[in-house]
Amino acid sequence: MLKSNRAIVIGCGVNGLTCAVKLQELGLDVTIWTKDRVEHTVSMVAAAVWHPYLVYPKDRVANWARRSYEAFSALTQHDDAGVWLADGIAIPPKPVERPGWATDAMSVKIHERTAELPAHYSFRSPIIETPTYLPWLFQRFVNGGGVAMEQAVSSFDEAFEQAPIVINCAGLGAGGLANDDRVKPIKGQIVRLAAGAFDRFLFDERDPMAPTYMIPRRDDCILGGTTEPGLDDSLADEEAQIEIMARCAMFEPRVLEAEILGSLAGVRPARDEVRLEAEIVRGKGLVVHNYGHGGAGITLSIGCADEVKAIVATATQMMHTEALNGG
Ligand SMILES: Cc1cc2nc3c(=O)[nH]c(=O)nc-3n(C[C@H](O)[C@H](O)[C@H](O)COP(=O)(O)OP(=O)(O)OC[C@H]3O[C@@H](n4cnc5c(N)ncnc54)[C@H](O)[C@@H]3O)c2cc1C
């Protein structure tokens, strides 16, 4: 038998929570250690629409994104999960072609330039309302017997004292833990309006430093956004709010009449590519790194967590066999 079937997940954002629930499905006894409670994570600031944005490498991202799309679509059957499907459009920076991640289920259609809009593509996508979805996910984890402890971790050894399996989902904090200086902050801001200002999502990605997006939600509407590499404060500023509203009003003038509920800012945990890989620490156990999701952590969360689950399933089987053989 394994000495322990415990796993520690570091981080309580969307990636930590999703991995924690997936590991419970393997029968593991999972504890989350997190510096911040779920309501204070970057994940809570995300708008969030399923859309691969500011995240690499393209081929792995497409696979994780497609898997998540399928799973989020299935979650629309759960009224209380805060996930539903909406129609919308994206205006890409380069000539419009079918995106690499597209599947038939997404109903992607290419549209020529019109009097109102540049060339774009339309598609169906899950809206994942983070203020509802993350507490719902957290409750699933607790219902599965999980415990979350508010505790900042300074090394993996602390976790190995308690469990042979450790999952690094610490977002921006993951770089410090893993000694990885490729993790970089990219600040982003959104504006919340009262619900009903518009009913389809829109992404204009032509200016990488000033992405314009509009996301309808049930209790509010989100306008975005900003992209500020190197900034890691979460302070929303009024100048950015005015500028975001002006950009969105060019697509939908009604946003200027809607009640403003406030602005929120967060720091995307970016990396030149997502790090999702296993690291065996001899004599101690296994760390699975899952961080660097940039502007698409919600979009990729389920696909990435499925891969983490598969790695852990194989590793526990090997550890089990080794233990049986007296290793
Ligand atoms: C304005 C904005 C809009 C966005 N919109 C979208 C969108 O529409 N769609 C989309 O897919 N994505 C969107 N994103 C990106 C998305 O929010 C992130 O990619 C995602 O939240 C990253 O999740 P995470 O779980 O990896 O990290 P986080 O949510 O940052 O969670 C990290 C966790 O690790 C913990 N932690 C850190 N260091 C330590 C430590 N040393 N010890 C213990 N715990 C630690 C933290 O406390 C936290 O619990 C947006 C981001 C912003 C800022």
The ligand as a Tripos MOL2 file, in Angstrom:
@<TRIPOS>MOLECULE
LIG
   53    58     1     0     0
SMALL
NO_CHARGES

@<TRIPOS>ATOM
      1 C1         -9.2630   41.5110  -15.7550 C.3       1 LIG1
      2 C2         -9.1000   40.0480  -16.0530 C.ar      1 LIG1
      3 C3        -10.0220   39.4050  -16.8910 C.ar      1 LIG1
      4 C4         -9.8890   38.0570  -17.1910 C.ar      1 LIG1
      5 N1        -10.8140   37.4510  -17.9890 N.ar      1 LIG1
      6 C5        -10.6800   36.1310  -18.3010 C.ar      1 LIG1
      7 C6        -11.6460   35.4770  -19.1280 C.ar      1 LIG1
      8 O1        -12.6150   36.0790  -19.6050 O.2       1 LIG1
      9 N2        -11.4620   34.1480  -19.4010 N.ar      1 LIG1
     10 C7        -10.4010   33.4370  -18.8970 C.ar      1 LIG1
     11 O2        -10.2790   32.2450  -19.1680 O.2       1 LIG1
     12 N3         -9.4770   34.0420  -18.0890 N.ar      1 LIG1
     13 C8         -9.5840   35.3620  -17.8020 C.ar      1 LIG1
     14 N4         -8.6320   35.9800  -17.0090 N.ar      1 LIG1
     15 C9         -7.4300   35.2190  -16.6060 C.3       1 LIG1
     16 C10        -7.7060   34.3680  -15.3740 C.3       1 LIG1
     17 O3         -8.2570   35.1600  -14.3750 O.3       1 LIG1
     18 C11        -6.4010   33.7070  -14.8620 C.3       1 LIG1
     19 O4         -5.7140   33.0650  -15.9210 O.3       1 LIG1
     20 C12        -6.7520   32.6710  -13.8020 C.3       1 LIG1
     21 O5         -7.5140   33.2560  -12.8000 O.3       1 LIG1
     22 C13        -5.5150   32.0230  -13.1980 C.3       1 LIG1
     23 O6         -5.9920   31.1100  -12.2400 O.3       1 LIG1
     24 P1         -5.0240   30.3820  -11.2180 P.3       1 LIG1
     25 O7         -5.8640   29.4640  -10.4080 O.co2     1 LIG1
     26 O8         -3.8820   29.7940  -11.9540 O.co2     1 LIG1
     27 O9         -4.4200   31.5690  -10.3370 O.3       1 LIG1
     28 P2         -5.0930   32.4980   -9.2100 P.3       1 LIG1
     29 O10        -6.5420   32.6940   -9.4080 O.co2     1 LIG1
     30 O11        -4.2110   33.6850   -9.1360 O.co2     1 LIG1
     31 O12        -4.9040   31.6410   -7.9010 O.3       1 LIG1
     32 C14        -3.6240   31.4240   -7.3390 C.3       1 LIG1
     33 C15        -3.7970   30.8490   -5.9520 C.3       1 LIG1
     34 O13        -2.5220   30.5130   -5.4210 O.3       1 LIG1
     35 C16        -2.4110   31.0300   -4.1000 C.3       1 LIG1
     36 N5         -0.9890   31.2170   -3.7890 N.ar      1 LIG1
     37 C17        -0.0750   31.9830   -4.4230 C.ar      1 LIG1
     38 N6          1.1290   31.8570   -3.8310 N.ar      1 LIG1
     39 C18         0.9660   30.9820   -2.8080 C.ar      1 LIG1
     40 C19         1.8390   30.4340   -1.8180 C.ar      1 LIG1
     41 N7          3.1310   30.7360   -1.7730 N.pl3     1 LIG1
     42 N8          1.3200   29.5670   -0.8980 N.ar      1 LIG1
     43 C20         0.0010   29.2420   -0.9300 C.ar      1 LIG1
     44 N9         -0.8610   29.7300   -1.8510 N.ar      1 LIG1
     45 C21        -0.3850   30.5800   -2.7800 C.ar      1 LIG1
     46 C22        -3.2350   32.2920   -4.1440 C.3       1 LIG1
     47 O14        -3.5840   32.6960   -2.8270 O.3       1 LIG1
     48 C23        -4.4390   31.8090   -4.9550 C.3       1 LIG1
     49 O15        -5.3060   31.0990   -4.1150 O.3       1 LIG1
     50 C24        -8.7700   37.3170  -16.6550 C.ar      1 LIG1
     51 C25        -7.8710   37.9570  -15.8010 C.ar      1 LIG1
     52 C26        -8.0270   39.3050  -15.4950 C.ar      1 LIG1
     53 C27        -7.0370   39.9600  -14.5630 C.3       1 LIG1
@<TRIPOS>BOND
     1     1     2 1
     2     2     3 ar
     3     2    52 ar
     4     3     4 ar
     5     4     5 ar
     6     4    50 ar
     7     5     6 ar
     8     6     7 ar
     9     6    13 1
    10     7     8 2
    11     7     9 ar
    12     9    10 ar
    13    10    11 2
    14    10    12 ar
    15    12    13 ar
    16    13    14 ar
    17    14    15 1
    18    14    50 ar
    19    15    16 1
    20    16    17 1
    21    16    18 1
    22    18    19 1
    23    18    20 1
    24    20    21 1
    25    20    22 1
    26    22    23 1
    27    23    24 1
    28    24    25 2
    29    24    26 1
    30    24    27 1
    31    27    28 1
    32    28    29 2
    33    28    30 1
    34    28    31 1
    35    31    32 1
    36    32    33 1
    37    33    34 1
    38    33    48 1
    39    34    35 1
    40    35    36 1
    41    35    46 1
    42    36    37 ar
    43    36    45 ar
    44    37    38 ar
    45    38    39 ar
    46    39    40 ar
    47    39    45 ar
    48    40    41 1
    49    40    42 ar
    50    42    43 ar
    51    43    44 ar
    52    44    45 ar
    53    46    47 1
    54    46    48 1
    55    48    49 1
    56    50    51 ar
    57    51    52 ar
    58    52    53 1
@<TRIPOS>SUBSTRUCTURE
     1 LIG1         1 GROUP 0 **** ****
